[in-house]
Amino acid sequence: MATAATTKMSSKGQVVIPEEIRKRLRLKTGDRFVVLGEKDTVILKTITPPSMAEFDELIAEARRQAREAGLKQSDVLAAVNSHRRRK
């Protein structure tokens, strides 16, 4: 169950995550968050990189979709090179 705690925002917009919550969620210095705000609600969601297994699944799905779309590796390389030339 979620633990409630209070905190306040500094003049620089910084908010301290209470120690009990940091420990329970195993948050550490340098962790990154996505911040969502709607009406009077602010949500912090940790950004976690995918595991190698998850990354492999993403690559397999991207390759499957490319095959279904009829893309070839040469099409992808041509698109990347075209974009690089525009910069």
C-alpha positions as a printed NumPy array, in Angstrom:
array([[  0.   ,   0.   ,   0.   ],
       [  1.213,   3.512,  -0.771],
       [  2.707,   5.529,   2.051],
       [  1.593,   9.151,   2.298],
       [  3.991,  11.866,   3.343],
       [  4.17 ,  15.629,   3.063],
       [  6.884,  17.792,   1.597],
       [  7.201,  21.312,   0.243],
       [  8.69 ,  22.969,  -2.807],
       [ 11.727,  25.237,  -2.477],
       [ 12.05 ,  28.647,  -4.121],
       [ 13.994,  26.871,  -6.908],
       [ 11.132,  24.434,  -7.58 ],
       [ 12.886,  21.53 ,  -5.862],
       [ 10.875,  18.946,  -3.939],
       [ 12.346,  16.526,  -1.41 ],
       [ 11.086,  12.954,  -1.587],
       [ 10.816,  11.801,   2.03 ],
       [ 13.491,   9.337,   3.158],
       [ 11.035,   6.525,   3.964],
       [  9.698,   6.612,   0.405],
       [ 13.202,   6.896,  -1.129],
       [ 14.303,   3.808,   0.812],
       [ 11.181,   1.774,   0.032],
       [ 11.456,   2.563,  -3.694],
       [ 15.256,   2.223,  -3.635],
       [ 15.707,   5.681,  -5.157],
       [ 19.224,   7.021,  -5.336],
       [ 21.018,  10.211,  -6.264],
       [ 20.886,  10.809,  -9.995],
       [ 17.708,   8.794, -10.637],
       [ 15.646,  10.415, -13.379],
       [ 11.885,  10.96 , -13.47 ],
       [  9.114,  11.805, -15.865],
       [  6.941,  14.516, -14.313],
       [  3.241,  14.647, -15.167],
       [  0.923,  17.399, -13.995],
       [ -2.844,  17.666, -14.31 ],
       [ -5.043,  20.085, -12.328],
       [ -3.862,  19.679,  -8.716],
       [ -1.988,  16.396,  -9.214],
       [  1.739,  15.902,  -9.822],
       [  3.094,  12.443, -10.583],
       [  6.775,  11.469, -10.577],
       [  7.564,   8.262, -12.471],
       [ 11.067,   6.847, -12.402],
       [ 12.678,   6.304, -15.77 ],
       [ 14.156,   2.843, -15.964],
       [ 16.032,   1.604, -19.005],
       [ 14.751,  -1.664, -20.449],
       [ 16.555,  -4.872, -19.548],
       [ 18.467,  -6.581, -22.354],
       [ 15.618,  -9.098, -22.692],
       [ 13.068,  -6.279, -23.018],
       [ 15.333,  -4.497, -25.506],
       [ 15.629,  -7.686, -27.561],
       [ 11.821,  -7.941, -27.593],
       [ 11.539,  -4.334, -28.784],
       [ 14.046,  -4.951, -31.588],
       [ 12.25 ,  -8.139, -32.649],
       [  8.922,  -6.295, -32.766],
       [ 10.439,  -3.421, -34.765],
       [ 11.907,  -5.891, -37.264],
       [  8.565,  -7.71 , -37.551],
       [  6.739,  -4.463, -38.262],
       [  9.376,  -3.399, -40.794],
       [  9.   ,  -6.735, -42.622],
       [  5.213,  -6.356, -42.67 ],
       [  5.609,  -2.837, -44.073],
       [  7.951,  -4.145, -46.761],
       [ 10.971,  -2.176, -45.52 ],
       [ 14.448,  -3.437, -46.239],
       [ 17.617,  -2.645, -44.326],
       [ 18.749,  -0.539, -47.3  ],
       [ 15.559,   1.576, -46.943],
       [ 16.361,   2.278, -43.307],
       [ 19.993,   3.171, -44.081],
       [ 18.86 ,   5.479, -46.885],
       [ 16.406,   7.246, -44.547],
       [ 19.09 ,   7.69 , -41.857],
       [ 21.595,   9.055, -44.381],
       [ 18.976,  11.416, -45.848],
       [ 18.181,  12.78 , -42.403],
       [ 21.873,  13.224, -41.552],
       [ 22.438,  15.224, -44.735],
       [ 19.673,  17.658, -43.728],
       [ 21.498,  18.692, -40.535]])
